[in-house]
Amino acid sequence: MKILRLPIVIEANTVRIIQTSLNQRSRMKILIVSSTFPYPPIQGKTQMRTFSFLKYLNQRHEITLVTQLPEQVIEEDLLTLRQQVKNCIIFPSVTRETNSSGFLERAKQLGVFFQQGTPPRFLSHYSLKIQECLDQAVDSEEFDLLTCEGSSNEIYVRPQWREKLPTIINIHRSVCETYKHQTETQTNESGLRNQINLPLLRRYERQYCNKFSAIVAASKPQRQLLKNLKIESPITLIPNGLDLSVFPKRAANQGGQRIVFIGAMDKPGNIDAARFFSLEVFPELRKRYPETTLELVGIRPVPQVKELGDYPGIKVTGQVPSVVEYLHWTTVCVIPIRKSMGTKLRTLQTLATGTPLVASDYGLEGLPVDGTGVPLSAMRANGVDEYIYAIGRLFEQPKLREKLSINGRALIENEYTWNRMGERYEQILLQTYSKFIKSNS
């Protein structure tokens, strides 16, 4: 596979003289670091968030992207990224050679963590070539601003760079938040190692965040966690968005008694949700509505999910060509998540299609879908009785289904498109740049 490496045009010893105010400037030169290759955006939330912001900013500013090329990326994806961001510097990925198993290896990694503060999993993917490239780019004074897409890229940012240009980090997922979630969902080791690691991670997150001029958080819990760390840099919330062209509103609301739950069926939170709803809620619902059906739709269903298909009225589909078709076809979508964090893309997608939604507090986290003065856009439920009540109302009341459909779509159109999030992200960059210019004038 051919790897494209496009050089940055760098003029050594260039001195930039700013003669106009920020409001009069039409374009900035922005250096963006993303060790995760951001295309295709369907690969994961990190790719989607990074690519969406890249696409938006590239229409208005001069973007240079520094990234790594994983082995599985095909030439077509690479060329498509270049069409969106022409100035790319792409390096081969650094493979992790350390073995995470065994007491001695873990002890050695923990020792590195104690001494340097950086988690070993970040150090293992560190690229000297990327560091040299960024050092040269910053020293050239060719760029107005630098952004890091994801906390794993902070390792390349030197603290003294803040004196040369504004630096912003877009934290897709907090290190402490991730570790806490893994511990709660039992996807990480427990015991003494957890007790040692969490204080170290707090120290690490506080240290790296204070290197940056500004911080962007992707969820309210993440922003609060960062604030609790007493970080000096300003923290702004910009959640994930959605591409409405990919999730069109359904033509009409469906009657019947069909329920769908969509999600990757190998994730602990989704496994727990599928089993809770299938084994505790669904049987009680069927007593009241015998014709009710439930489809568990999502890739990689584990045995604990597959076995649910043996129960009456439940079907486990596995991967499907289009989740939109299932959202358009169902009567009600449920998101009965009990262990999770941050705004769920699946929740946004359901609301965007105009599908009546019943979800837990976790599934609706951060979204203004109900309450005083807020148009009702989804039904909230946490316990068994609450789910039966909410779903029953939607089965029986076409007008309520239509109300949720209209309000849900309007909420996404007005507040949660990637274009809207791109505007907010750009505003943070402009404000940070303006503050830097004023402090150095």
C-alpha positions, 0 to 999 in steps of 0.5 A: 500500500502506498503511503503519501507524505505531503511536506509542509511548506515551512519558511525558516526564520519567518517573522509574522507581523499582524496588521489587522484585528482578528475580526478582519482576518478571513483565514487562519493557518491551523496545524492539527495533530491526530495520531488516529487516522480520521477516515472513514468517519464511520470507523468510530467516534474519534474518527467521526468527531475529528473528520467532522471538525476537519471538514468544517474548518477546512472550508474556512481556514488553511488546515495542515493535518499531521496523522498516522496511517494504520495498516487497514486503511485502503488507498481509496480512504486515503485519497478521500481524506486528501480531497477534504484536507489537501495539506496532509502529512502522513506517517506510518503507525508505530506498533506496540511492541510491549507485552502487557501481560505478566507481573514484571511487565506491568510493574515496569510500565507502572514505574514509567507511569510514576516517573514520567506521568504519561500512561504507558499505552500512550508512550508505546505509540509515540512517534519521533518522526511526528515529534520532529515534524511538529517541532519544525512546524512550530519553530517556523512560526508559519502557523497561527494555531495548533490543535490536538484531536484527542488526549493521546496526542498531548504527548507531542505538545511541548509546554513552551509552545504556548509562548509561540502560538495558541494551543487547543486540545479537543478531548474526545474522551477524558483519560480519568473518565474512561478509566472510571467507566471501565472500572464501573463496567468491569472492563478493567482490572480491579483491586490495588492496581486501580487504586494506584492508577486513578490518582496517577491518571488525575495527576497526568490529566491535570498536568497535560491540560495545563499545557494548553491555552484552551480545552474542549470537552465532548460531554458535560460529565467530562467537563465537570471532571476536568473542572474538578481537577482544578485545571487553569485553562478555560474548558468549553463543552462541544458535544458530538453532532450528526450528519442529517443527510445520513439520517433522514426523517421517516415519512410517517410514524409507524403503528403496531407494537414493534421495539428496537434497540440498536448498538454494538452488541459486544460493548459491556454497557449495551450487553447489560442494557439488552439483557436488562430490557429483554429479561426484565422489561420485555416479559412484563410488557408482553403480558400487557401487549402480547403482540409486542416484538423486540429486535436487538440490532448491532454488530458483534453480538456476544453469546450473552446477547445471542441467547436472548433470541431464543425468547419469544418475540425477541430477534437478534439481528447482528450487523445490518446494512442500514440501521436507518431502515430499522429506525424508520420501521419500528414503533418505538426505539429504546436505549435502556443504558444503565452504565455509560457516559456522554452524549450517545450518537445512537440517541442523536440518530434516533431523534434525527429520524423522528423515531419515538424514543424511550431511554434512560437518564444515561441514554439521554445524558446532556440532551434537553428533551424534557422538563419545564419549558422544554419541548418533549422530544423523548420519554424518560425511563429507568425502572421496569414500571417506567419503561412499561408506562412510557412504551405503553403510552406510545403504543396507544397514542399516535399523537404522542408519537407524532409529537416526539417525532417532530420535536426530536427532529427539530432538536437535532436540526437546531442544536446537534448537527456537525455544522453547528458543532463546527461553528462552535469549535471555530469560535473557540479557536478564534477566541483563543487566537484573539486572546493570544494576539492581545496578550502578545501585542 
